[in-house]
């Protein structure tokens, strides 16, 4: 088996409207495709990140998965989220590689923000 690329990273969410508001309005991601209340896909620099409502064969809302979003200015991103009432973790340094912090979307899914050193 040869895997050529990642086509999507997605979370299952119980409330599509709340999740869309978080990813579109709070994080500023652009909606690429929306299929009613079943699926919303965002384009993030050519990578597809999506949210879906529960359906057969999918994981439960809030299951363990993490999407990592790279940013240029970690401190500013963290401050912007905090100002919007989003609970964020402390920044974790990874030496010469960079730093990151995490928060959760309305369904409890972890979202991680990373900046290169």
Buried (B, 14 or more C-beta within 10 A) or exposed (E): EEEEEEEEBBBBBBBBEBBBBBBBEBBEBEEEEBEEEEBBBBEBEEBBBBBBBEEEEEEEBBEEEEBEBBBEEBEEBBEBBEEEEBEBBEBEEEEEEBBBBBBBBBBEBBBBBBBEE
